[in-house]
Amino acid sequence: MPRRAPFRRPGWRRVLAVLAVLLALGATSGCAATNQKPGTGIRLTIGAQTANDNRVVAAIYGTALADQGYRVDYNWGVGSRTRIIAGLQNGIVDIVPDYTGLLLAATDSAHARGSPDVAFGFLQSAAEQLGLTVLQPADADKAPVYIATRAFATRHGIEDLSDLAAIDTAIAIGSADDLDTVPYGRRGLAYSYGVEGFREVTAKDDAEAIEDLRDNNTQVAVVSTLQPDVDDDDLVRLRDPRHIILDERIVPVVNSGRLDATIQRTLDAISRRLTTDDLLAFSRATDALPETTARAWLEKEHLLADG
């Protein structure tokens, strides 16, 4: 009968080697878990409106969130503001960049007036009732502005919209908007400033409205703040002390059920950096894809992990 080999306890060096391997595996696993980005496995759809500045901001949101691990898709044509709100509520889109004044007019038209801080408070309350959250707005503002030629303003002593009521001849106001429907148009001018009886000249766009103004086809025009020549030396802005024009700061609107701390932190950081000059640059960047312009801006602002 063969003799059995004697049992030998494993040497202490072998035990230490095995323990070292196990510890290394555990450390690697823990490191991998620690390095996992917070948005990993979460899918988001970012909606955008047709204006190029809005599309670029949507791409900025999406690129920054993808950098946090989220899987981002885009819906580049969310449609009217009614459809935007419905899409957010129904989960068709999760986040959309919108404009504070227009959004307030769509959700709580009774309070679509007043100072920016007061109006934004009403907007937050109205959005909350719809299951939406409006995050920190940027200083970037594309609100319309009333302008006149410097010569006309000097001749009639015009500094703000109330001065228009003192002009004893009929004036023409040019705009690409329908001044019969927008709150800062015919109704707002009459109610807040007593300006009535003007003739409206419809322009195809803001550039044509300014051209009509310079050609003296109109005496006043209302155009977007983003119009490049709105601050040219021969033009002056007319103040709006009674706030018939709401500020139109760009703001992230989020389905409240999809909001988490990383989304809020990421989008708030973007809003703190966006300026009106940025929106103007985005509106002109029509030759590049929105994602290309977005990444360049994020890298310039050092808002990407690898930037």
C-alpha positions as CSV (number, residue, x, y, z in Angstrom):
1,M,0.0,0.0,0.0
2,P,1.6,3.3,-1.1
3,R,2.4,5.8,1.5
4,R,0.4,9.1,1.5
5,A,2.3,12.3,1.2
6,P,2.4,14.2,4.4
7,F,0.1,17.2,4.7
8,R,1.9,20.4,4.7
9,R,0.4,23.8,5.7
10,P,0.8,26.5,3.1
11,G,3.8,28.6,3.8
12,W,3.3,32.1,5.2
13,R,4.9,33.6,2.0
14,R,2.3,31.9,-0.2
15,V,-0.6,33.1,2.1
16,L,0.7,36.7,1.9
17,A,1.0,36.5,-1.9
18,V,-2.6,35.3,-2.3
19,L,-3.8,38.0,0.0
20,A,-1.9,40.6,-2.0
21,V,-3.6,39.5,-5.2
22,L,-7.1,39.6,-3.6
23,L,-6.4,43.1,-2.2
24,A,-5.3,44.3,-5.6
25,L,-8.4,42.9,-7.3
26,G,-10.6,44.6,-4.7
27,A,-8.8,47.9,-5.1
28,T,-9.2,47.7,-8.9
29,S,-12.9,47.0,-8.6
30,G,-13.4,49.8,-6.1
31,C,-11.4,52.2,-8.3
32,A,-13.6,51.3,-11.3
33,A,-16.7,51.9,-9.3
34,T,-15.3,55.2,-8.0
35,N,-14.4,56.4,-11.5
36,Q,-17.9,55.7,-12.9
37,K,-19.5,58.9,-14.1
38,P,-22.7,59.9,-12.3
39,G,-24.9,59.9,-15.4
40,T,-23.8,56.4,-16.6
41,G,-26.7,54.4,-17.9
42,I,-29.2,57.3,-17.8
43,R,-30.6,58.4,-21.2
44,L,-31.8,62.0,-21.7
45,T,-33.4,63.8,-24.7
46,I,-32.6,67.5,-25.2
47,G,-35.1,69.5,-27.2
48,A,-34.3,72.6,-29.2
49,Q,-36.2,75.3,-31.1
50,T,-35.5,76.4,-34.6
51,A,-33.3,79.5,-33.8
52,N,-29.6,78.8,-34.2
53,D,-28.7,80.3,-30.8
54,N,-31.3,78.0,-29.1
55,R,-29.9,74.9,-31.0
56,V,-26.4,75.7,-29.9
57,V,-27.4,76.1,-26.2
58,A,-29.3,72.8,-26.4
59,A,-26.1,71.2,-27.8
60,I,-24.1,72.9,-24.9
61,Y,-26.5,71.2,-22.4
62,G,-26.2,67.9,-24.2
63,T,-22.4,67.9,-24.6
64,A,-21.8,68.8,-21.0
65,L,-24.2,66.2,-19.7
66,A,-22.7,63.5,-22.0
67,D,-19.3,64.5,-20.4
68,Q,-21.0,63.4,-17.1
69,G,-21.8,60.0,-18.5
70,Y,-25.4,60.5,-19.7
71,R,-26.5,59.1,-23.0
72,V,-27.9,62.1,-24.8
73,D,-30.2,62.3,-27.8
74,Y,-31.6,65.5,-29.4
75,N,-35.0,66.5,-30.7
76,W,-34.1,69.4,-33.0
77,G,-37.7,70.5,-33.7
78,V,-39.8,70.7,-30.6
79,G,-42.3,73.1,-32.2
80,S,-44.5,75.7,-30.5
81,R,-44.3,76.6,-26.8
82,T,-47.5,74.6,-26.2
83,R,-45.8,71.5,-27.7
84,I,-42.6,72.2,-25.8
85,I,-44.5,72.1,-22.5
86,A,-46.5,69.0,-23.5
87,G,-43.4,67.2,-24.7
88,L,-41.6,67.9,-21.4
89,Q,-44.6,66.7,-19.4
90,N,-45.0,63.5,-21.5
91,G,-41.3,62.6,-21.5
92,I,-40.8,63.2,-25.3
93,V,-38.0,65.5,-24.2
94,D,-36.4,65.9,-20.8
95,I,-34.7,69.3,-21.0
96,V,-35.3,72.3,-23.3
97,P,-33.6,75.7,-23.3
98,D,-36.3,78.3,-23.3
99,Y,-36.8,82.1,-22.6
100,T,-38.2,83.3,-19.3
101,G,-40.6,85.9,-20.6
102,L,-42.2,83.8,-23.4
103,L,-42.4,80.8,-21.1
104,L,-44.2,82.9,-18.4
105,A,-46.6,84.3,-21.0
106,A,-47.4,80.7,-22.0
107,T,-47.8,79.3,-18.5
108,D,-49.2,82.3,-16.5
109,S,-50.2,85.1,-18.8
110,A,-51.9,87.0,-15.9
111,H,-48.5,87.7,-14.4
112,A,-46.5,88.2,-17.6
113,R,-45.3,91.6,-16.5
114,G,-43.1,93.3,-13.9
115,S,-39.5,93.3,-12.9
116,P,-37.3,90.3,-13.8
117,D,-37.1,88.9,-10.3
118,V,-40.9,89.1,-9.7
119,A,-41.7,87.6,-13.1
120,F,-39.2,84.7,-12.5
121,G,-40.9,83.9,-9.2
122,F,-44.2,83.5,-11.0
123,L,-42.6,81.4,-13.7
124,Q,-41.1,79.0,-11.1
125,S,-44.5,78.6,-9.5
126,A,-46.3,78.1,-12.8
127,A,-43.8,75.5,-14.0
128,E,-43.9,73.6,-10.7
129,Q,-47.7,73.1,-11.1
130,L,-47.0,71.6,-14.5
131,G,-44.4,69.1,-13.2
132,L,-41.5,71.1,-14.6
133,T,-38.5,72.8,-13.0
134,V,-36.9,76.0,-14.3
135,L,-33.3,76.1,-13.2
136,Q,-31.0,79.1,-12.8
137,P,-31.5,81.5,-15.8
138,A,-28.4,82.9,-17.6
139,D,-27.7,86.6,-17.9
140,A,-27.9,86.0,-21.7
141,D,-31.0,87.9,-22.7
142,K,-32.6,88.1,-26.2
143,A,-35.6,90.3,-25.2
144,P,-36.9,92.7,-27.9
145,V,-36.1,96.4,-27.6
146,Y,-37.8,99.5,-28.9
147,I,-35.4,101.8,-30.9
148,A,-35.5,105.0,-32.8
149,T,-33.0,106.9,-34.9
150,R,-30.8,109.3,-32.8
151,A,-32.0,112.2,-35.0
152,F,-35.7,111.5,-34.4
153,A,-35.2,110.9,-30.6
154,T,-33.2,114.1,-30.2
155,R,-35.8,116.2,-32.2
156,H,-38.7,115.0,-30.1
157,G,-36.9,114.6,-26.8
158,I,-37.6,110.8,-26.6
159,E,-35.8,108.8,-23.9
160,D,-38.4,106.2,-23.0
161,L,-41.7,104.7,-24.3
162,S,-43.9,107.2,-22.4
163,D,-42.4,110.0,-24.4
164,L,-44.0,108.6,-27.6
165,A,-47.5,109.6,-26.3
166,A,-46.5,113.3,-26.4
167,I,-45.7,113.3,-30.1
168,D,-48.5,115.2,-31.8
169,T,-48.2,113.5,-35.2
170,A,-49.0,109.9,-36.0
171,I,-46.0,107.6,-36.0
172,A,-45.2,104.3,-37.6
173,I,-43.7,101.4,-35.7
174,G,-42.0,98.6,-37.6
175,S,-41.6,95.1,-36.3
176,A,-41.3,91.5,-37.5
177,D,-43.7,90.6,-34.7
178,D,-47.4,91.0,-34.8
179,L,-47.9,94.0,-32.5
180,D,-51.6,93.2,-32.1
181,T,-50.8,90.0,-30.3
182,V,-47.6,90.4,-28.3
183,P,-47.9,91.8,-24.8
184,Y,-45.3,94.5,-25.5
185,G,-47.2,95.7,-28.6
186,R,-50.3,97.7,-29.2
187,R,-52.0,96.6,-25.9
188,G,-49.0,97.1,-23.7
189,L,-48.2,100.5,-25.2
190,A,-51.7,101.8,-24.8
191,Y,-52.3,100.4,-21.3
192,S,-49.0,101.3,-19.7
193,Y,-47.9,104.4,-21.7
194,G,-50.9,105.8,-23.4
195,V,-49.4,105.4,-26.8
196,E,-52.2,104.8,-29.3
197,G,-53.1,105.5,-32.9
198,F,-49.7,104.4,-34.4
199,R,-49.4,102.7,-37.8
200,E,-47.8,99.3,-37.8
201,V,-45.4,98.4,-40.6
202,T,-44.7,94.7,-40.8
203,A,-41.1,93.7,-41.7
204,K,-40.0,90.3,-42.8
205,D,-37.2,90.3,-40.2
206,D,-35.4,92.6,-37.8
207,A,-32.9,93.7,-40.4
208,E,-35.7,95.0,-42.6
209,A,-37.3,96.7,-39.6
210,I,-34.1,98.7,-39.0
211,E,-33.7,99.4,-42.7
212,D,-37.2,100.9,-42.7
213,L,-36.3,103.0,-39.7
214,R,-33.2,104.4,-41.3
215,D,-35.2,105.1,-44.5
216,N,-37.7,107.0,-42.4
217,N,-40.5,104.6,-43.5
218,T,-41.0,104.2,-39.7
219,Q,-40.1,106.3,-36.7
220,V,-39.7,103.5,-34.2
221,A,-38.9,99.8,-34.5
222,V,-39.0,96.9,-32.1
223,V,-36.3,94.3,-32.7
224,S,-34.3,91.6,-30.9
225,T,-31.5,92.6,-28.7
226,L,-29.4,90.1,-30.7
227,Q,-29.8,92.2,-33.9
228,P,-26.1,93.1,-34.7
229,D,-26.6,96.8,-35.4
230,V,-29.1,97.6,-32.6
231,D,-26.4,99.6,-30.7
232,D,-25.0,101.5,-33.7
233,D,-24.3,105.2,-33.1
234,D,-27.2,106.4,-35.2
235,L,-29.8,104.4,-33.2
236,V,-30.9,104.7,-29.6
237,R,-32.8,102.3,-27.3
238,L,-36.0,103.6,-25.7
239,R,-36.3,102.7,-22.0
240,D,-39.2,100.6,-20.8
241,P,-39.6,101.6,-17.1
242,R,-43.0,99.9,-16.7
243,H,-41.7,96.5,-18.0
244,I,-44.1,95.8,-20.8
245,I,-41.2,93.9,-22.3
246,L,-40.3,90.9,-20.1
247,D,-36.7,89.8,-20.0
248,E,-36.0,86.8,-22.2
249,R,-33.1,85.2,-20.4
250,I,-32.3,81.7,-21.6
251,V,-33.2,79.1,-19.0
252,P,-33.1,75.3,-18.7
253,V,-36.6,73.8,-18.3
254,V,-36.5,70.2,-17.0
255,N,-39.1,67.5,-16.4
256,S,-39.0,67.5,-12.6
257,G,-39.1,63.7,-12.5
258,R,-35.8,63.5,-14.5
259,L,-33.9,66.1,-12.6
260,D,-31.0,65.0,-10.4
261,A,-28.2,66.8,-8.6
262,T,-25.7,66.3,-11.4
263,I,-28.0,67.7,-14.1
264,Q,-28.8,70.7,-11.9
265,R,-25.1,71.4,-11.1
266,T,-24.0,71.0,-14.7
267,L,-26.7,73.3,-16.2
268,D,-26.3,75.9,-13.4
269,A,-22.6,76.1,-14.2
270,I,-23.5,76.7,-17.9
271,S,-26.0,79.4,-17.0
272,R,-23.5,81.2,-14.9
273,R,-21.2,81.6,-17.9
274,L,-23.6,82.3,-20.8
275,T,-23.8,85.9,-21.9
276,T,-25.9,87.9,-24.5
277,D,-22.7,88.2,-26.6
278,D,-22.5,84.4,-26.6
279,L,-26.1,84.2,-27.9
280,L,-25.3,86.7,-30.6
281,A,-22.3,84.7,-31.7
282,F,-24.3,81.5,-31.7
283,S,-27.1,83.1,-33.8
284,R,-24.4,83.9,-36.4
285,A,-22.7,80.5,-36.3
286,T,-24.9,79.0,-39.0
287,D,-22.1,77.4,-41.0
288,A,-21.1,75.0,-38.2
289,L,-23.0,72.1,-36.6
290,P,-24.5,73.1,-33.2
291,E,-22.5,70.4,-31.5
292,T,-19.2,71.8,-32.9
293,T,-20.0,75.4,-31.7
294,A,-21.1,74.0,-28.4
295,R,-18.0,72.0,-27.7
296,A,-15.7,74.9,-28.6
297,W,-17.6,77.2,-26.2
298,L,-17.5,74.5,-23.4
299,E,-13.7,74.1,-23.9
300,K,-13.2,77.8,-23.8
301,E,-15.1,78.1,-20.6
302,H,-13.3,75.0,-19.1
303,L,-16.6,73.2,-18.4
304,L,-15.6,69.8,-19.7
305,A,-13.7,67.2,-17.6
306,D,-11.0,66.9,-20.2
307,G,-11.0,70.6,-21.1
